[in-house]
């Protein structure tokens, strides 16, 4: 009888065989990354996986794993990277697709290292929606009208956590030339124009032996 370790190895092997294209999507609360992910799905055929949504769905499922996640969240503990990664792997395999936007993960360096170690997958790049704190605050407060006083401190805490945890991940991938930074302070459609430029293959004219050809970069 196989062990749990065998089955997690098996899922990693099966996923690696698909040779999936993975893009990490990062940005602070209110940066608009969720809206942009929806547009990327519609235009470019990616599957959007939100680590937070997967954890919440598992928590609400009543499974043994779900109860463990519920207990950890209730105690204010961080769910182990392996648990989130396993949920992501399962969702990737079940989707039938081979192109994925992974939204809100890795949240920190430990997540990042664990993802690459467990899945043996390196992201194509990180799509980073960079938005000033004041603009993110304004957007969230507009979304939560009538509860401004309750939310302002929470928003600032979330932003601080994002800076402390996620920026080292962005810096790591910058060092590998794998960050595509978007000015997320612009209106939605303008931001998506920038996104489209990143996702659309560039065509360049190449002259070879007197013949003009087109090369997709």
MOSULGI-V78124 format. One record per pair of residues at least 6 apart in sequence whose ideal C-beta (glycine too) atoms are under 8 Angstrom apart, sorted by the first residue. I is the first residue (numbers start at 1). J is the second residue. If there is no record, write none. Layout:
<<I;J> <I;J>>
//
This chain:
<<2;10> <8;82> <8;86> <8;118> <11;86> <11;89> <11;90> <11;93> <12;89> <12;118> <12;119> <12;120> <14;93> <15;89> <15;92> <15;93> <15;119> <15;121> <16;119> <16;120> <16;121> <18;92> <18;93> <18;98> <19;98> <20;92> <20;98> <20;99> <20;100> <20;121> <21;98> <21;99> <21;100> <21;124> <22;100> <22;102> <22;121> <22;122> <22;123> <22;124> <23;46> <23;100> <23;101> <23;102> <23;123> <23;124> <23;125> <23;126> <23;127> <24;102> <24;105> <24;106> <24;123> <24;125> <24;126> <24;127> <24;169> <24;173> <25;33> <25;36> <25;37> <25;101> <25;102> <25;103> <25;104> <25;126> <25;127> <25;129> <26;33> <26;104> <26;126> <26;127> <26;128> <26;129> <26;166> <26;169> <26;170> <27;33> <27;128> <27;129> <27;130> <27;131> <27;184> <28;129> <28;131> <28;133> <28;136> <28;158> <28;159> <28;162> <28;163> <29;136> <29;140> <29;155> <29;158> <29;159> <29;162> <30;131> <30;135> <30;136> <30;137> <30;138> <30;139> <30;140> <30;143> <30;155> <31;129> <31;130> <31;131> <31;136> <31;184> <32;129> <32;131> <32;139> <32;184> <32;188> <32;191> <33;103> <33;104> <33;127> <33;129> <33;184> <34;50> <34;103> <35;188> <36;129> <36;182> <36;184> <36;188> <36;191> <36;192> <36;195> <37;48> <37;101> <37;103> <38;48> <39;192> <39;195> <40;46> <40;48> <40;101> <40;195> <40;199> <41;47> <41;48> <41;101> <43;196> <43;199> <44;99> <44;199> <45;97> <45;99> <46;97> <46;99> <46;100> <46;101> <47;92> <47;95> <47;97> <47;99> <47;100> <47;101> <48;100> <48;101> <48;103> <49;88> <49;91> <49;92> <49;95> <49;100> <49;101> <49;102> <49;103> <50;103> <50;104> <51;84> <51;87> <51;88> <51;102> <51;103> <51;104> <51;105> <51;107> <52;104> <54;84> <54;87> <54;88> <54;91> <55;69> <55;79> <55;83> <55;84> <55;87> <58;65> <58;66> <58;69> <58;87> <59;66> <59;69> <59;70> <59;73> <60;66> <65;83> <68;83> <69;79> <69;83> <72;78> <72;79> <73;79> <81;106> <81;110> <81;111> <81;114> <81;115> <82;114> <82;118> <84;105> <84;111> <85;114> <85;115> <85;118> <85;119> <88;102> <88;105> <88;115> <89;118> <89;119> <92;100> <101;127> <102;123> <105;111> <105;115> <106;112> <106;114> <106;115> <106;166> <106;169> <107;165> <107;166> <107;169> <108;165> <108;166> <108;168> <108;169> <109;168> <109;169> <109;172> <111;169> <112;169> <112;172> <115;121> <116;122> <123;173> <123;178> <124;178> <125;173> <125;178> <125;179> <125;180> <126;169> <126;170> <126;173> <126;178> <126;179> <126;180> <127;180> <127;182> <127;195> <127;198> <128;170> <128;179> <128;180> <128;181> <128;182> <129;182> <129;184> <129;191> <130;181> <130;182> <130;183> <130;184> <131;184> <131;185> <132;185> <133;156> <133;159> <135;185> <136;155> <136;159> <137;152> <137;155> <137;156> <137;159> <140;151> <140;155> <141;148> <141;151> <141;152> <141;155> <144;151> <170;179> <173;179> <180;198> <182;191> <182;194> <182;195> <182;198> <183;191> <183;194> <184;191> <186;194> <201;216> <201;217> <202;216> <202;217> <203;214> <203;215> <203;216> <203;217> <204;214> <204;215> <204;217> <205;212> <205;213> <205;214> <205;215> <206;212> <206;213> <206;214> <206;215> <207;213>>
//
